[in-house]
Amino acid sequence: MKEHRFLIPPSNKEICGTSCELGDDGCVHINIADLSEELKLIIRARLAEICHGVAKASRNTTLYSYKQTVRSFLRRYDPKASDTKKGMIGELLTHVLFLHYFDAYKPASPNFNLEEESIKKGFDLVLINVNTEEVWFAEVKSGECTGETSSQKLGGLLSVAKNDLKKNLGSKRETLWHNAVNGAAIAMKAGNLKEKIEILLEDYAEKAPGYLNKSEDFNAILVAVCFTGDLQRATLEEFSQKHRYHLNQVEFRELISLSIQKSTYLAVEEFLRQETLNG
């Protein structure tokens, strides 16, 4: 696998049934051919930390246990419309796979909404590259192919993700940044880096009312999750072309584009349901 200055793939991270390719200039292409037992093990190991944050997940309580976290996820998931369900599964896969393959990145936001059992408000993911101590903001868009190729769908999702993230980064809404600060407080381990990140996020919050935050000042991860059905999946080169288009627009300080392709989101849903019944 190629290396990129912000994407250094660790050794021994292969997953049975899943492939990860790294293109030029920060393009990541992941294909899930099978929801293998190995991938299920990774989901089990990471789910509580992803959903609740490190601080809560590290507590030895039933409330933040794996099984209870699965139940909490499904309680949020089940009432939602199908498009929202695809988005929730897409975000979950993004958390699991990106953090597995590129372990220099640590979550600075929990997947669960802090206030209520609804969909996440604000930025989809806030990540920290612990090697550079830089913050990365991610926007995840998910969808099924309906009357278009996988390549076309990925390109459309990537554009929507770009537009939404750019809008949020430049928004005057302080609540976006307050949610980010609160998320970092529970998702990051205590220490100097956590304090540094919280101060940085608070500074962004202070600038927001005056429209002083510009997307060009931020590192971005744009994520397109395509549920392909039986269609032929897009290649790395096809997705790289979509990535290079946005890279050449220079709308962010640094840009990573991530594609995830899987036949259907329902296999992940069924796996989670079975987890509540087993053991």
C-alpha positions as CSV (number, residue, x, y, z in Angstrom):
1,M,0.0,0.0,0.0
2,K,1.2,3.5,-0.8
3,E,2.0,6.0,1.9
4,H,0.9,9.6,2.2
5,R,2.2,12.2,4.6
6,F,-1.0,12.0,6.6
7,L,-1.9,8.4,5.9
8,I,0.7,5.9,7.0
9,P,-0.8,2.5,6.9
10,P,0.3,0.3,9.8
11,S,1.5,-3.2,9.3
12,N,-0.7,-6.3,10.0
13,K,-4.0,-4.5,9.6
14,E,-5.5,-6.6,6.9
15,I,-9.1,-7.7,7.4
16,C,-10.5,-10.9,5.8
17,G,-13.2,-9.9,3.2
18,T,-12.2,-6.2,3.2
19,S,-9.5,-4.4,1.1
20,C,-8.0,-1.0,1.6
21,E,-6.1,0.8,-1.2
22,L,-4.3,4.1,-0.9
23,G,-4.1,6.3,-4.0
24,D,-2.0,9.4,-4.6
25,D,-2.6,12.7,-2.7
26,G,-4.7,11.4,0.2
27,C,-7.3,9.1,-1.5
28,V,-8.5,6.0,0.4
29,H,-10.6,3.3,-1.3
30,I,-12.1,0.5,0.9
31,N,-14.2,-2.4,-0.4
32,I,-16.1,-4.7,1.9
33,A,-16.7,-7.9,0.0
34,D,-17.9,-9.8,3.1
35,L,-18.9,-9.0,6.6
36,S,-16.4,-11.5,7.9
37,E,-15.9,-12.8,11.4
38,E,-12.7,-10.8,11.6
39,L,-14.5,-7.5,10.8
40,K,-17.2,-8.4,13.3
41,L,-14.5,-8.8,15.9
42,I,-13.2,-5.3,15.1
43,I,-16.7,-3.9,15.4
44,R,-17.2,-5.6,18.8
45,A,-13.8,-4.3,20.1
46,R,-14.4,-0.7,19.0
47,L,-18.2,-0.1,19.2
48,A,-18.4,1.2,22.8
49,E,-15.5,3.6,22.4
50,I,-16.8,4.8,19.1
51,C,-20.3,5.4,20.4
52,H,-19.6,6.7,23.9
53,G,-16.1,8.0,23.8
54,V,-13.0,6.7,25.5
55,A,-13.7,8.1,28.9
56,K,-17.1,6.4,29.3
57,A,-16.2,3.2,27.5
58,S,-13.3,2.6,29.9
59,R,-15.6,2.5,32.8
60,N,-16.4,-1.0,33.9
61,T,-20.2,-0.6,34.0
62,T,-23.1,-2.3,32.2
63,L,-24.3,1.0,30.9
64,Y,-21.3,1.3,28.5
65,S,-20.8,-2.4,27.9
66,Y,-20.8,-3.7,24.3
67,K,-24.2,-5.4,24.5
68,Q,-25.8,-2.3,26.0
69,T,-24.2,-0.1,23.4
70,V,-25.6,-2.3,20.6
71,R,-29.1,-2.0,22.2
72,S,-28.6,1.8,22.4
73,F,-27.6,2.0,18.8
74,L,-30.6,0.0,17.6
75,R,-32.9,2.1,19.8
76,R,-31.7,5.2,17.9
77,Y,-31.7,3.3,14.6
78,D,-35.0,1.6,14.4
79,P,-37.4,4.6,14.3
80,K,-35.4,6.3,11.5
81,A,-36.3,6.4,7.8
82,S,-34.2,4.2,5.5
83,D,-32.0,7.0,4.2
84,T,-31.1,7.9,7.8
85,K,-30.4,4.3,8.6
86,K,-28.0,4.1,5.7
87,G,-26.3,7.2,7.0
88,M,-25.9,5.7,10.5
89,I,-24.4,2.5,9.2
90,G,-22.1,4.5,6.9
91,E,-20.8,6.5,9.9
92,L,-20.3,3.4,11.9
93,L,-18.3,1.8,9.1
94,T,-16.3,4.9,8.7
95,H,-15.4,5.0,12.4
96,V,-14.4,1.4,12.5
97,L,-12.5,1.1,9.2
98,F,-10.6,4.4,9.1
99,L,-9.5,4.1,12.7
100,H,-8.5,0.5,12.2
101,Y,-6.4,1.1,9.0
102,F,-4.9,4.4,10.1
103,D,-4.3,4.2,13.8
104,A,-2.4,7.5,14.0
105,Y,-6.0,9.0,14.1
106,K,-7.9,9.0,17.4
107,P,-11.6,10.0,17.8
108,A,-12.3,13.4,19.4
109,S,-16.0,13.0,19.1
110,P,-18.5,10.2,20.1
111,N,-20.8,8.7,17.6
112,F,-23.8,9.1,19.9
113,N,-25.6,12.4,20.3
114,L,-24.9,13.8,23.8
115,E,-28.3,15.2,24.6
116,E,-30.9,12.8,23.3
117,E,-31.4,9.6,21.4
118,S,-31.5,11.2,17.9
119,I,-29.1,11.5,15.0
120,K,-25.7,13.1,15.6
121,K,-25.7,16.9,15.5
122,G,-22.8,18.9,14.2
123,F,-19.7,17.4,12.6
124,D,-19.9,13.7,11.8
125,L,-16.4,12.9,13.1
126,V,-13.7,15.0,14.7
127,L,-10.4,13.2,14.6
128,I,-6.9,13.9,15.9
129,N,-3.7,12.8,14.2
130,V,-1.6,12.1,17.2
131,N,1.6,12.3,15.1
132,T,1.0,15.9,14.0
133,E,-1.5,16.8,16.8
134,E,-3.8,18.3,14.1
135,V,-7.6,18.2,14.1
136,W,-9.5,16.7,11.1
137,F,-13.2,17.3,10.5
138,A,-15.1,14.6,8.6
139,E,-18.4,14.6,6.8
140,V,-19.9,11.2,5.8
141,K,-22.5,10.8,3.1
142,S,-24.1,7.4,2.4
143,G,-26.5,6.1,-0.2
144,E,-27.6,3.3,-2.5
145,C,-27.0,3.2,-6.3
146,T,-30.3,3.9,-8.0
147,G,-30.1,4.3,-11.8
148,E,-26.4,5.3,-11.7
149,T,-23.0,3.5,-11.6
150,S,-21.1,3.1,-8.3
151,S,-18.5,5.6,-9.6
152,Q,-21.2,8.2,-10.3
153,K,-22.8,7.6,-6.9
154,L,-19.5,8.0,-5.0
155,G,-18.8,11.2,-6.9
156,G,-22.2,12.6,-6.0
157,L,-21.9,11.7,-2.4
158,L,-18.4,13.2,-2.2
159,S,-19.6,16.5,-3.6
160,V,-22.5,16.7,-1.1
161,A,-20.1,15.9,1.7
162,K,-17.8,18.7,0.6
163,N,-20.5,21.2,0.3
164,D,-22.0,20.3,3.7
165,L,-18.7,20.3,5.5
166,K,-17.6,23.6,4.0
167,K,-20.9,25.1,5.1
168,N,-20.6,23.9,8.7
169,L,-17.0,25.0,9.0
170,G,-17.9,28.5,8.0
171,S,-21.2,28.7,9.9
172,K,-21.9,31.2,12.6
173,R,-23.7,28.6,14.7
174,E,-21.7,28.4,18.0
175,T,-23.6,25.2,18.9
176,L,-21.6,23.3,16.2
177,W,-18.4,24.1,18.0
178,H,-19.9,23.7,21.5
179,N,-20.9,20.2,20.5
180,A,-17.4,19.6,19.2
181,V,-15.8,20.9,22.5
182,N,-18.2,18.7,24.6
183,G,-17.5,15.7,22.4
184,A,-13.7,16.1,22.8
185,A,-14.2,16.2,26.6
186,I,-15.6,12.7,26.7
187,A,-13.9,11.1,23.6
188,M,-10.3,11.9,24.4
189,K,-8.0,10.7,27.1
190,A,-7.0,13.2,29.7
191,G,-3.7,14.9,29.1
192,N,-1.9,17.8,27.4
193,L,-3.2,16.9,23.9
194,K,-6.8,16.9,25.1
195,E,-6.4,20.3,26.7
196,K,-4.8,21.7,23.6
197,I,-7.6,20.4,21.3
198,E,-10.3,21.7,23.6
199,I,-8.7,25.2,23.6
200,L,-8.5,25.1,19.8
201,L,-12.1,24.1,19.4
202,E,-13.2,26.8,21.8
203,D,-11.3,29.4,19.8
204,Y,-13.2,28.3,16.7
205,A,-16.4,28.7,18.7
206,E,-15.5,32.2,19.6
207,K,-14.8,33.1,15.9
208,A,-18.0,31.6,14.6
209,P,-20.5,34.5,15.2
210,G,-18.3,36.8,13.2
211,Y,-18.0,34.4,10.3
212,L,-14.2,34.3,11.0
213,N,-13.8,30.6,10.4
214,K,-12.9,29.7,6.7
215,S,-12.9,26.2,5.3
216,E,-9.4,26.8,3.9
217,D,-8.1,26.9,7.5
218,F,-9.3,23.3,8.3
219,N,-8.2,19.8,7.5
220,A,-11.1,17.8,5.9
221,I,-12.0,14.2,5.4
222,L,-14.8,13.7,2.9
223,V,-16.4,10.2,3.1
224,A,-18.6,8.6,0.5
225,V,-20.2,5.3,1.5
226,C,-21.9,3.5,-1.4
227,F,-24.2,0.5,-1.0
228,T,-23.8,-0.9,-4.5
229,G,-26.2,-3.8,-4.7
230,D,-25.2,-6.1,-7.5
231,L,-23.5,-3.4,-9.5
232,Q,-19.9,-3.4,-10.4
233,R,-17.9,-1.4,-7.9
234,A,-15.9,1.7,-8.7
235,T,-12.1,1.3,-8.9
236,L,-9.5,3.2,-7.0
237,E,-8.6,5.2,-10.2
238,E,-12.2,6.2,-10.7
239,F,-12.5,7.4,-7.2
240,S,-9.1,9.1,-7.3
241,Q,-10.4,11.2,-10.2
242,K,-13.3,12.5,-8.0
243,H,-10.8,13.2,-5.2
244,R,-8.4,15.1,-7.4
245,Y,-11.2,17.3,-8.6
246,H,-12.0,18.5,-5.1
247,L,-8.3,18.6,-4.1
248,N,-7.6,21.0,-7.0
249,Q,-10.3,23.4,-5.7
250,V,-8.1,24.1,-2.7
251,E,-11.2,24.6,-0.4
252,F,-9.5,23.1,2.7
253,R,-6.1,23.2,4.2
254,E,-5.5,19.5,3.7
255,L,-7.9,17.0,2.2
256,I,-8.4,13.2,2.5
257,S,-11.2,11.5,0.5
258,L,-12.4,8.1,1.6
259,S,-14.7,5.8,-0.3
260,I,-16.3,2.7,1.3
261,Q,-18.2,0.2,-0.9
262,K,-20.5,-2.6,0.3
263,S,-23.4,-4.4,-1.3
264,T,-26.0,-3.5,1.3
265,Y,-26.2,-1.9,4.8
266,L,-28.7,-4.6,5.9
267,A,-26.0,-7.1,6.7
268,V,-24.5,-4.8,9.3
269,E,-28.0,-4.2,10.7
270,E,-28.7,-7.9,10.9
271,F,-25.3,-8.6,12.6
272,L,-26.1,-6.0,15.3
273,R,-29.5,-7.5,15.9
274,Q,-28.1,-10.9,16.3
275,E,-25.6,-9.5,18.8
276,T,-28.4,-8.6,21.2
277,L,-29.6,-12.2,21.1
278,N,-26.3,-14.0,21.6
279,G,-24.7,-14.6,25.0
